[in-house]
């Protein structure tokens, strides 16, 4: 930076924001001030943002007599402050670009976490009520199948998995060599689909255990299954199979089913909670299938307006009001912001898929969906 009193030299590095990120002021290589932002007239961005590290060397400054840690605020210092204007503008642009990149990355990570949580919740919840996103069909398309070829239909096993809301990888085609990542590892966990359901007294419900490895790939070899009713009434058919039929008792109540899966010396268990009732709400019918998949989200700042979010069906986007006081409260921590976004998703998805349902039932559905989704939410 050139001034009428000479040139100043800046050596600056853009870093992740931290309290120890400071720009020092030096004179001919000797540090005079540890933090440039503490000087009068320089308590401003970008020096106060803590994105920058480095030094600013100004050999023409005058130091206070008898010390090398003070600066005379004369015309030389004023010339430096004025000369910093173009540099500050350039640095602010770089920092803003860095901030946008960080926000975009955080949004992508949040969206992936939300989508994973909702997909896991869809496996746990009753498919006839919550299988909104055609998970099974999209999973086959993403693996390159693009659906069945002309004239072909899905196998009975595919249809059964679709009915149960199960989203698991298909076995590799016989004509394709299996890659390393196609092979499942040892048994690590078991999920029951559905893990929460409601049936009428005396009715039959099919449930399926989903053995998985640590990477959530389906485990198929050397498995043993043992189903049991550990709480409540009812009977089981096929208690030694992967899929079991539960017949509800004649009296309402809560039944807790458990499956124990073994693979050699490894044992894992999963549970399902079945509510047995004598009446089901007739207003709740099959959900409206949204085959476009889980929507994305974007921000719109509407400070002073009361809406927290709204759904844009044309773009398949949930618009989040980043100016709402609740959003400002939630962004204090990443975990709180993620839970807030999940609850907005639950609100919009319930409103979109349970049309014509009384308000009290909508609230019940929102609580149910939020509970199971937040349980599957992984920190990022």
C-alpha positions in Angstrom: 0.0 0.0 0.0 1.5 3.3 -1.1 1.1 6.6 0.9 2.8 10.0 0.7 5.1 8.8 3.6 6.1 5.6 2.0 4.9 2.0 1.3 3.3 -0.4 3.8 3.5 -4.2 3.4 0.8 -6.7 4.3 1.2 -10.4 4.6 -2.3 -11.9 5.3 -3.8 -15.4 5.4 -7.4 -16.3 5.2 -8.2 -18.9 7.9 -11.1 -20.5 9.7 -12.6 -17.9 12.1 -11.1 -18.2 15.6 -10.5 -16.0 18.6 -6.7 -16.3 18.1 -6.9 -15.1 14.5 -5.3 -11.6 14.6 -3.4 -9.3 12.3 -0.3 -7.7 14.0 1.0 -4.2 13.3 4.8 -4.1 12.9 7.3 -1.4 12.2 10.4 -2.5 10.2 9.9 -6.1 11.3 9.3 -5.3 15.0 5.8 -6.0 16.4 4.2 -2.8 17.8 0.6 -3.9 18.3 -0.6 -7.5 18.6 -4.1 -6.9 17.2 -4.7 -4.3 14.5 -8.5 -4.2 15.4 -7.7 -2.5 18.7 -6.4 0.7 17.1 -8.8 3.7 16.9 -10.3 3.9 13.4 -9.6 0.2 12.7 -12.3 -1.4 14.9 -14.1 -2.5 11.8 -14.4 -5.4 9.4 -12.4 -7.2 8.2 -10.0 -6.9 11.1 -12.7 -7.7 13.7 -14.1 -10.8 11.9 -11.3 -13.1 13.1 -10.9 -14.6 9.6 -7.4 -13.2 9.1 -3.9 -13.9 10.4 -0.6 -12.2 9.5 1.0 -8.8 9.8 0.9 -5.3 8.5 4.4 -3.7 8.4 4.4 0.1 8.3 8.0 1.5 8.5 7.0 5.2 8.4 4.9 5.2 11.7 6.0 7.2 14.6 6.2 5.5 18.0 5.5 7.0 21.3 8.7 8.2 23.1 10.3 5.8 25.5 8.3 2.7 24.3 8.0 0.5 21.2 4.5 -0.6 21.9 2.6 2.7 21.2 1.8 4.6 18.0 1.6 8.4 17.6 -1.8 9.1 16.0 -0.5 11.7 13.7 -0.8 12.4 10.0 1.3 9.3 9.2 -1.1 7.0 11.0 -4.1 8.8 9.3 -2.4 8.2 5.9 -2.2 4.5 6.8 -5.9 4.3 7.8 -6.9 5.9 4.5 -4.7 3.7 2.5 -6.2 0.5 4.0 -9.6 1.2 2.3 -9.0 -0.6 -1.0 -7.4 -3.6 0.8 -10.3 -3.8 3.2 -12.8 -3.9 0.4 -10.9 -6.7 -1.3 -10.6 -8.7 2.0 -14.3 -8.3 2.8 -15.1 -9.7 -0.6 -12.9 -12.8 0.0 -14.3 -13.3 3.5 -17.9 -13.1 2.2 -17.1 -15.7 -0.5 -15.6 -17.9 2.2 -18.7 -17.4 4.4 -21.0 -18.4 1.5 -18.9 -21.5 0.7 -19.1 -22.5 4.4 -22.9 -21.9 4.5 -23.4 -23.9 1.3 -21.3 -26.8 2.7 -23.2 -26.7 6.0 -26.5 -26.7 4.1 -25.5 -29.7 2.1 -24.4 -31.6 5.2 -27.6 -30.6 6.9 -29.7 -31.8 4.0 -27.9 -35.1 3.8 -28.4 -35.6 7.6 -32.1 -34.7 7.3 -32.7 -37.0 4.4 -31.0 -39.9 6.1 -33.1 -39.4 9.2 -36.3 -39.2 7.3 -35.5 -42.3 5.2 -34.8 -44.2 8.4 -38.0 -42.9 10.0 -39.9 -44.1 6.9 -38.6 -47.6 7.5 -39.7 -47.5 11.1 -43.2 -46.0 10.5 -46.2 -47.8 8.9 -45.6 -47.8 5.1 -49.2 -47.4 4.2 -49.2 -44.1 6.1 -45.7 -42.8 5.6 -44.3 -44.3 2.4 -44.4 -41.0 0.6 -41.3 -40.9 -1.4 -41.2 -44.2 -3.4 -37.9 -45.0 -1.7 -37.6 -48.5 -3.0 -38.1 -47.5 -6.7 -35.8 -44.6 -6.5 -33.1 -46.8 -4.8 -33.2 -49.2 -7.8 -32.9 -46.2 -10.2 -30.0 -44.8 -8.4 -28.2 -48.1 -8.7 -28.5 -47.8 -12.4 -31.5 -50.0 -13.0 -33.8 -47.2 -14.1 -36.7 -49.4 -13.1 -37.9 -52.5 -14.8 -37.2 -52.9 -18.5 -40.1 -52.7 -21.0 -42.5 -55.6 -20.4 -41.0 -56.6 -17.0 -42.5 -56.3 -13.6 -41.0 -56.4 -10.2 -40.5 -59.7 -8.4 -42.7 -60.8 -5.5 -39.8 -60.0 -3.1 -39.6 -56.5 -4.6 -43.3 -55.9 -4.1 -43.1 -57.3 -0.6 -40.3 -55.0 0.3 -42.1 -52.0 -1.2 -45.2 -52.8 0.9 -43.1 -52.9 4.0 -41.4 -49.6 3.2 -37.9 -51.2 3.1 -35.1 -49.4 1.3 -32.2 -51.8 1.0 -29.7 -52.5 -1.8 -30.6 -55.1 -4.3 -28.3 -58.1 -4.8 -25.9 -57.5 -7.6 -26.9 -58.7 -11.1 -25.7 -62.2 -11.9 -24.0 -60.9 -15.1 -22.0 -58.2 -13.2 -18.9 -58.9 -11.2 -19.4 -58.0 -7.6 -17.2 -55.1 -6.4 -15.5 -55.0 -3.0 -18.2 -52.7 -1.6 -21.0 -55.0 -2.7 -20.0 -57.5 0.0 -21.6 -56.9 3.3 -19.6 -57.0 6.5 -20.5 -58.8 9.7 -23.8 -58.2 11.4 -23.9 -54.9 13.3 -27.5 -53.9 13.8 -31.1 -54.9 13.2 -34.0 -52.7 12.3 -37.7 -53.9 12.3 -39.9 -52.5 9.6 -42.3 -51.1 10.6 -41.0 -50.5 14.2 -44.2 -48.6 15.1 -47.7 -49.4 13.9 -51.4 -49.4 14.8 -53.7 -52.3 14.0 -57.3 -53.3 14.8 -58.0 -56.1 17.3 -57.8 -59.5 15.6 -56.0 -58.2 12.5 -52.8 -59.5 11.0 -49.7 -57.3 10.4 -46.5 -58.5 8.7 -43.2 -57.3 10.1 -39.7 -57.8 8.8 -36.2 -57.7 10.3 -33.5 -55.9 8.4 -30.0 -57.1 9.4 -27.3 -54.6 8.5 -23.6 -54.3 8.7 -21.8 -51.2 10.0 -22.3 -49.4 6.6 -26.1 -50.3 6.6 -25.6 -52.8 3.8 -28.0 -55.8 4.0 -26.5 -58.9 5.6 -27.9 -62.1 4.2 -25.6 -65.1 5.1 -25.5 -67.4 8.1 -28.4 -65.7 9.9 -30.8 -67.0 12.5 -34.0 -65.3 13.6 -36.0 -65.6 16.8 -39.2 -63.5 17.2 -41.0 -63.1 20.5 -43.8 -61.1 22.1 -42.1 -59.6 25.2 -45.0 -57.4 26.3 -48.7 -57.5 25.6 -50.9 -60.1 23.8 -51.2 -61.6 20.3 -49.7 -64.5 18.4 -46.8 -64.9 16.0 -46.5 -67.0 12.9 -43.1 -67.7 11.4 -41.2 -66.8 14.5 -38.0 -68.3 13.1 -38.1 -66.5 9.8 -36.9 -63.1 8.7 -40.5 -62.0 8.2 -43.2 -62.7 10.8 -46.9 -62.3 11.0 -48.4 -60.8 14.1 -52.0 -61.4 14.9 -53.4 -58.8 17.3 -55.3 -60.0 20.4 -59.0 -59.5 20.9 -58.5 -56.7 23.5 -56.9 -53.3 22.8 -53.4 -52.7 24.3 -49.8 -52.2 23.5 -47.7 -55.1 22.2 -43.9 -55.1 22.1 -42.2 -57.5 19.7 -38.5 -58.4 19.7 -36.4 -60.2 17.1 -33.0 -61.6 18.0 -30.7 -62.1 15.0 -27.5 -64.2 15.2 -24.7 -64.5 12.8 -22.1 -67.0 14.1 -20.9 -65.4 17.4 -22.6 -62.0 16.8 -26.1 -61.3 18.2 -28.2 -58.2 17.6 -31.8 -57.4 18.5 -34.5 -55.0 17.3 -38.0 -54.1 18.5 -41.3 -53.0 17.3 -44.2 -51.4 19.2 -47.7 -52.3 18.0 -50.7 -50.4 19.2 -53.8 -52.6 19.2 -57.1 -50.7 19.0 -60.7 -51.4 18.5 -61.2 -48.4 16.2 -59.0 -46.6 13.6 -59.6 -43.1 12.5 -61.5 -43.3 9.3 -60.2 -39.9 8.2 -56.7 -41.3 7.9 -56.3 -43.0 4.5 -53.4 -43.9 2.4 -50.8 -41.0 2.2 -50.5 -39.0 -1.0 -47.3 -40.4 -2.6 -44.7 -37.7 -3.4 -42.6 -39.7 -5.8 -40.3 -36.7 -6.4 -38.4 -37.5 -3.2 -37.7 -35.6 -0.1 -37.7 -31.8 -0.9 -34.6 -29.7 -0.5 -34.7 -26.4 1.4 -33.5 -22.8 0.9 -33.5 -19.7 3.0 -35.5 -16.5 2.5 -35.1 -13.6 4.9 -38.5 -12.2 5.9 -37.8 -10.4 9.2 -41.0 -9.2 10.8 -43.2 -11.8 9.1 -44.7 -14.6 11.3 -44.3 -17.6 8.9 -41.5 -20.0 9.8 -41.5 -22.1 6.6 -43.6 -22.8 3.5 -43.5 -25.4 0.7 -43.0 -24.5 -2.9 -44.5 -27.4 -4.9 -43.2 -26.2 -8.3 -39.5 -26.3 -7.1 -40.1 -29.1 -4.6 -38.4 -26.9 -2.0 -39.1 -26.0 1.6 -38.5 -22.2 2.1 -37.2 -21.4 5.6 -37.7 -17.9 6.9 -34.1 -17.0 8.1 -35.4 -13.8 9.5 -37.8 -15.4 12.0 -36.9 -15.1 15.7 -37.0 -18.9 16.1 -34.5 -19.4 13.3 -32.2 -16.7 14.9 -32.5 -18.5 18.2 -31.8 -21.9 16.6 -28.6 -21.0 14.8 -26.7 -20.6 18.0 -25.6 -24.2 17.7 -25.4 -26.6 14.7 -27.3 -29.3 16.6 -30.2 -27.0 17.5 -30.4 -25.6 14.0 -30.6 -29.2 12.6 -33.4 -30.1 15.0 -35.3 -26.9 14.0 -35.0 -27.8 10.3 -36.2 -31.3 11.0 -39.3 -30.0 12.7 -40.0 -27.6 9.9 -39.7 -30.5 7.5 -42.1 -32.6 9.6 -44.6 -29.7 9.6 -44.5 -29.2 5.8 -44.5 -32.9 5.0 -47.5 -33.7 7.2 -49.4 -30.8 5.8 -48.6 -31.9 2.3 -49.3 -35.6 2.6 -52.3 -35.7 5.1 -54.7 -33.5 3.2 -58.2 -33.0 4.6 -57.3 -34.3 8.0 -58.6 -32.6 11.2 -56.1 -30.3 13.0 -55.8 -32.6 16.0 -54.8 -35.5 13.9 -52.3 -33.4 12.0 -50.7 -32.4 15.3 -50.5 -36.1 16.3 -48.9 -37.0 13.0 -46.3 -34.2 13.3 -45.3 -35.3 16.8 -45.0 -38.9 15.6 -42.9 -38.1 12.6 -40.7 -35.6 14.5 -40.1 -38.2 17.2 -38.9 -41.0 15.0 -36.9 -38.7 12.7 -35.0 -36.9 15.5 -34.2 -40.3 16.9 -32.4 -41.2 13.7 -30.8 -37.8 13.3 -27.0 -38.1 13.4 -24.9 -35.1 14.5 -22.8 -33.4 11.8 
